[in-house]
C-alpha cells in the first residue's frame, strides 16, 4: 500500500479525496492537513463533513496536522493537494523540495512549462515532463497537475476528434454551485438565477485545453494550435458541469463519425478510469446533470445532442465536477504516477 497525505483535507475537494481514497486498494490515508486553526483537532472535529456518505471511521479519529512538510512525516509516499491556489503556490513547492511527489488539483502552476498537466486517458505521455522539471529545478519530488473541472469535461471529447484537425472550439459552460466550494455562492445569488460570469474560468479552459492536446517531444509541450473561446456560467445545480460545444474542423466530420469516435475513445487500465470513458447518448435532451453525473462512478464524461451546424459540429457534454473534475482526477493521476514508477 502507498501511504498518502491530503493537503487541505477539510475542504470540499479534500472531503471527496477522502471518500475516494479510503476504500482504494492501492492507497492508504496516512496524513491529513488543514489550516492552523484545525491543526491538532481530530478530523471529525475539524471538518464540516458534507459529502453524501459518512466520514470513514478510519479517518474520523485521525489528528489533523499543519500544512507543512515537517508535520506530515517522512513515511508518506504521495501527496494529494486540494489547497486554494494562493496557498498551493506557496506550499506545494516546499513539499516537492522536501522530496514528496504531489498530485494537485490546485490551479497554480498548471501552465508552467515544466509542470505536467495531465488527463491520463488523453496525454499520459506528458507525465514524463517530470524529468525536465527535476533537472531544471533540482527537485527530488515532483509536481503534477490535473486541469480545471470544466476543462476536464470537454477535452476528452475533443481528444476523440483530433484526427479531423480541430481548428476552432467555442464552449459555453453551465457550471454547478459545488464548483465554487461550499461557501462560494450564496443561496440569494443563485436560487432562481444564473450568473453569466465566473472570474478567471474562461481563461483556464482556453489555455489548459491547448496544453493538454499539445505535442510533447520529451523536452517541452507545444501547445495545440486550435483557437478556443469560452463563456462560463454558474447555474443552480448542485453537481455536474454541463457544456455546449461548437467545433470547426479542417476535415469534414459528420455527427455519426463524431459519436463513434467518442464512444470508442479508449479508457486506461487504471482503477479509476471508467470504461467507456465517454458515454454517448442518442437522445437530443441528454446528458443532464441530475441524471448522468454519476456515470462510471462519477468518472465518465457524457456526450449527446451531436448535430451539424453551418460551420461544423455542435454537441453537449457533462462530467461530475468534484469527482472527475477534481478529486477523482487527482486520484487518477496518482494511479498513473504509481504505474509509471514515479511513486
N, C-alpha and C positions, 0 to 999 in steps of 0.2 A: 504493500500500500504506500502511495505517495502522500506524505504529510503536507497539508496545505494550510495557509493562513488567508484570512479575508480582511482586507483593509476597508474601513467604512461599513462594518458588518451590521450596524443598526439601521441603516437607511433602506430605502425601497429596493434597490438592486442588491444590496447586501443580504437582505432577507430572502430574496429569490435565490441568491447563490447558496445560502444555507439549505433551502428547500431542495435544490438540485444536487448539491454535493453530499449531503448527509447519507443518502442511500446509494451513492455511487460506488461501484465495485473497485475502482482504481484509486480513489482519493479518500483521505481521512482528515476531517477538520481538526486542526491542532492548535490554531491561534485565531482569535477574533480581536480586531482593533476598532477603536472609535475615538471620539474626541476626549479631551482631558476630563470633561465633566462626567463621562461614562466610565472612564478607566477605574478599575478597582471594584466595580459592581459585577454581579452576575449578569449573564446575558438576558435572563428573564427580567431582571430589574431595569436594565439599560435600554432595552428595545421596546418600542410600541409596536408589537407584532401585528401585522395587518395582512399577511399572506393567507390565502384560502386553505390552509391546513395548519394543524397545531405546531407549536415550536417543538422540534425534536428534543426528546428528553436528554439525549446525549450532548446536546448543545446548551440547553436551558441553564444548566448549572455552571457552565464554564465562566471563568473570570474574563472580563473584557480588559485588554491592556491598551496602553497608549500606542498611537500610530508611529512607532519608532523601531528601527531595525534591532536595537539592543533589547527592546521589550518583547519582540516576537520570539527570539531564540534561534539558535543555530540548527535545531533539529527539524526545521520546516524546509521542505524541498521546493515548494512552488507557492507563489503569492497570487491571489486574485484581488484586483483593485476595483472598487466601486466608489472611489472618492470623487467629490466635486472637482472639476478640472483645475480650479485655482489652488486647491490643496494638493492634488496629484502632481501638478507641475513642480511643486517644491519637494514633495515627499518621495515620489516614485524613483527619481534618480538616486536618492540616498539608499534605497533598498537594493537597487541594481548594483551600485558601487560596493555594497556590502556582500555581493555575491548571489543575491536572490534572482530567480527568474520570475518576472512579473507579467501576468496576463491581465491586461487592463481594459476596462470599459470606459474609463475617463477620456474626455475629448482632447486633452492636452497632448501635443506631440504626434497626433495621428498623421499629419502631413510632413513630419520631419523626414528628411531624405534617407536617413539610416534606420528608421523605425518601421518594422513590418506592420502593415495594416492588412489584416487577413480575414477573409471568409474561407474556411478550409475547402469547401466544395468548389470555390471559384479560383483561388490563387494561392494554393498551399505552397507553391514553389517560392513565393515571396518570403516565406519564413527564413530562408537561408540568408536574408539580409542581416540576420543576427551576426553573422561572421564579419560583415562590414562594420556593423555597429561596435562590436568588440574591438576590432582593430583600430577604429578611429577614436573611440572614447576610452579605451583601456579598461573596459568593464569586464569583470568576471561573470556577472549575471547577464540578464537580457531583459529588454522591454518589448513586449508585443501588444498591439492594439487590435480591438475589434472596432468596426465602424459605428457610426450613428445609427440609432434604431430605425430611422426612415431610410437611410442608405441601404441597410441590410435587406429591406423589404423589396426594393426594385432591382438591385444589382444582380441577384441570381437570375431574374427573368431576362435581363439584358445579356448576361453571360451566355444564355441559351441561344441568343440571336446574333452573336458576333460574326458568324460565318457569312452573314448577309451585309457586313460592313456598315455598322451603325454610324450615321453622320450627325444626327441631331436628336436630342431627347428633351421633351418637356414633361415635367411631373408636377402634379398638384396633390398635396398630401392632406388627408383628413385624420388628424392625429388624436389619439386618446389622451385623457387627462392624466393617466398614470405616467405618461412620458415626461411630465413636468415635476414628478416627485409628489410625495404625499401632501406637501404644503405649497405646491407650485401654483395651483389655480384655485381660487375660492369659488364656493357654490354660487355666490352672487354674480361672479364673472361669467360662468359657463352654463348654468341652467337656463334653458330657453334661449340659447345664444350660440354663436360660432365666432371665433376670433381669427381674423384673416392675416395674422402675423405671429410668428414665433421667432424671437430675436436670435440671429446667428444661425438659424437652422438651414435656410436655403443654401447658404454658402457651403455648409458641410456636405449636402447632397451633391452640389455642383462640383466640388473638388475631390471628395473621397471616392466617388464613383469612378473618376478618371484614373485615380491611383490604383484602385482595386482591379480595374480592367486593363491596366498598363502592362507593358512587357518588362520582364526582369532578365538582365543579361549576366547575373552573378555579381554585378558591382553596383548597379543602380536601377531604379524603376523609371521607365519612360512613360509619362502619363499618356493615357489614351487620347486620341485626337478628337473624339466626338465632342460636340458642343452640348452642354447640359444646362437647362434653366429650370428653376424650381420655385413653386409657390407653396408655402406651408401654413396650414390652418389647424386650429385646435377646435375639436367638436366634443359634445358631451357623451362620449362613450368611455367606458372605464378602461378597457384594454383592447389592443388591436389597432394598428395603423393601417388604414385603407388608403390606397394611392391610385390616382388616374394618370396613366402614362401614354404619351404620344411619341412614336418612334418613326424616324425617317431613315431609310437605308439606301445604300448605293445600288444594291441588287434587289430586284423585285421580291417581295415577301408576302405571301398570302396568309390569311388567318389560319388556314389548315396547317400550313408549314410551321407557323409560329407555335400553334398549340402542340403539334407533335414534338417540336424541338424542346419546348418547356417540359412537357410530360416525360420526355425521355432523357432529360438532363441528369447526369449521374450523381448519385449520392456517394458517400465515402464509408469505408469500413471502420467507423469510429462510433463509440457507444451512443453519442448524442446526435449523430447525423441521421435524419429521417429518410425513409425510402417509401415513396418518392420524396425527393426534396421539394419539387414543385407540383402541387395538386392543381390540375386544370379542370375547371368547370365548363360544361356546355351551356348551362343556364345563363341568360343575359343578366340576371339580377344577383349573381354571386361573383366573388366572395362577399360575405357580410361579417363584420366583426363579431357579433354575438354568436353566430352560427359556426364560424370557421377558424377562429383564432387559435383553437386548441388542436388543430390537425397536427399529427406527428408529435404528440405531447407538447405542443406549442412551439416546435422547432421547424415545422414546414412552412413554406411560402405557398399561398393560394393565388391563383390567377383565373381570370374569366372575362367575359364581355369582349372577347377579341374580335375586332372588325376593322375593315379598311376605312381609311379617310382619304380625302382628296390628295393628301401629301404623303401618306404612309399607312401606319397601323396605329390603332388605339386599343388599350386594354386596361383592366383594373388588377391590382394585386394587393395582398394583405399578409401581414405577419403579426404574431404576438410580440408587442414591443418590449415587454420586460423579460420575456423568455428568449426567443430567437433574437430579438433586437438588443438584448443587454446581457443578463446573467448567463443565459444559455450559450450565447456567442462566446463569452469568456471561457466557459467550461469547455466548449468545443475546441477553442484554441489551446486550452490546457491539454486536452487529449491529443491534439496534433503535436504539441511540444513533447509529450511523453513518447508518442510513436516515433518521432524523428530523433529521439535521443538527446534532446536539449534539457530534459529533466532526468 
